[in-house]
Every structure is written in structure tokens, then in C-alpha cells.
Amino acid sequence: MSSVQELQDLVAAHGGDLGRAARELRALVKAHTDRDGADHPHTLAVRLNLARVLGTALKLTKAIAVCEPLLRDQVRVLGPDHADTLETRQLLANLRYRTGDTEGAAGELEQLLAALSRTLMPTHDRITELKREIAFLKR
């Protein structure tokens, strides 16, 4: 399970019960870790889905606690420019912002900007948007 659609399907299957979905995802993380190893891309993807569900359920501190080590593992295993790594960094920035940590959110967005600047043109809409978000957070 790695796509947003699969995650939405999981939550829908639980009747929108995010707590139940999070419990199932925790079990999936353990199963994938036991079967494939902690660094397998599928294990990392399930951990990302767990962080998403926790964030949606407003379990922001728990979601951050999942995201921080996940991001370190993704950078080490997948690289700093991998789509899942970038998505986790964006999620972590959003979670930090929602907890009132604007400095931490800005730091994550600056790292996201650096990664995207390696592959996108300076005038790309995503680059422009990130620069605006960072400026807003730093005001």
C-alpha cells in the first residue's frame, strides 16, 4: 500500500474510523518490517501512510514521531530527491505548522525547496509556491 487512493480505500473500509485504520497500518508496518525489512520501500510506504492517517486524525505529535525517523530512513535508503521523501518532508512541514512550530515548518520547506530546485526550473509553480510559503512562515 503506497498510494493516496489505497490509503483512502483503507480509511473508507473502516467507515472513516481513523483510529482503526491507524491500528491496521501499525500492524502492517510490523508485518512488512518482519517480512521485507525496515528499509524495504514497501515498509517505508506503509510508514508514510501511517503518518498521513495520524495527521488526518489530528494525532499531530504521533504523526511527527512517525515522520521524523521515516524521513531519515527515506533520505538514507531512497535519497533526498525521491518522490516519497519529498512527500514526507512536505507532510512533516505541514504537521509542524499545525502544532505551531513555524520555524520547524520553514526549515522543512527550505529543504524541500532545495531538493525540488535540483530538478525543477526556478520559475516552476511549485518553486514559486514554496518560496511564498517560506516567506509567510518567516514573517
WOBELZI-V198240 format. One record per residue. RES is the residue in three letters. PSI is psi in degrees with one decimal (NA if undefined). Layout:
((RES & PSI) (RES & PSI))
This chain:
((MET & 118.4) (SER & -24.0) (SER & 159.5) (VAL & -38.0) (GLN & -42.4) (GLU & -38.9) (LEU & -43.9) (GLN & -38.4) (ASP & -40.6) (LEU & -47.0) (VAL & -41.7) (ALA & -38.3) (ALA & -25.1) (HIS & 18.8) (GLY & 30.3) (GLY & 5.8) (ASP & 94.1) (LEU & -32.8) (GLY & -44.2) (ARG & -41.0) (ALA & -41.1) (ALA & -41.0) (ARG & -41.5) (GLU & -40.5) (LEU & -37.7) (ARG & -42.2) (ALA & -38.5) (LEU & -38.5) (VAL & -46.9) (LYS & -44.8) (ALA & -45.0) (HIS & -40.1) (THR & -45.2) (ASP & -40.4) (ARG & -46.5) (ASP & -20.6) (GLY & 155.6) (ALA & -27.3) (ASP & 2.0) (HIS & 140.1) (PRO & -34.8) (HIS & -39.5) (THR & -45.0) (LEU & -39.2) (ALA & -39.0) (VAL & -37.5) (ARG & -39.0) (LEU & -42.9) (ASN & -37.2) (LEU & -44.8) (ALA & -40.3) (ARG & -47.8) (VAL & -43.8) (LEU & -40.3) (GLY & -42.5) (THR & -34.5) (ALA & 5.2) (LEU & 25.5) (LYS & 65.5) (LEU & -42.8) (THR & -41.4) (LYS & -39.7) (ALA & -41.3) (ILE & -40.2) (ALA & -26.1) (VAL & -41.9) (CYS & -42.8) (GLU & -53.6) (PRO & -31.0) (LEU & -46.1) (LEU & -43.7) (ARG & -43.5) (ASP & -41.6) (GLN & -44.1) (VAL & -43.7) (ARG & -42.7) (VAL & -47.3) (LEU & -25.5) (GLY & 158.0) (PRO & -16.1) (ASP & 3.4) (HIS & 145.6) (ALA & -41.4) (ASP & -37.0) (THR & -45.3) (LEU & -40.1) (GLU & -41.1) (THR & -40.6) (ARG & -41.7) (GLN & -44.3) (LEU & -44.8) (LEU & -40.4) (ALA & -44.5) (ASN & -43.1) (LEU & -43.6) (ARG & -43.2) (TYR & -43.8) (ARG & -21.5) (THR & 0.7) (GLY & 3.8) (ASP & 75.1) (THR & -32.8) (GLU & -44.5) (GLY & -39.9) (ALA & -44.5) (ALA & -40.7) (GLY & -43.0) (GLU & -41.8) (LEU & -34.6) (GLU & -39.7) (GLN & -36.5) (LEU & -43.3) (LEU & -43.8) (ALA & -42.6) (ALA & -45.5) (LEU & -29.0) (SER & -19.5) (ARG & -19.2) (THR & -18.2) (LEU & 154.7) (MET & 149.4) (PRO & -23.5) (THR & 3.6) (HIS & 143.2) (ASP & -38.5) (ARG & -38.4) (ILE & -46.6) (THR & -43.6) (GLU & -44.5) (LEU & -40.8) (LYS & -41.0) (ARG & -43.1) (GLU & -43.1) (ILE & -44.7) (ALA & -40.4) (PHE & -44.9) (LEU & -28.4) (LYS & -2.5) (ARG & NA))
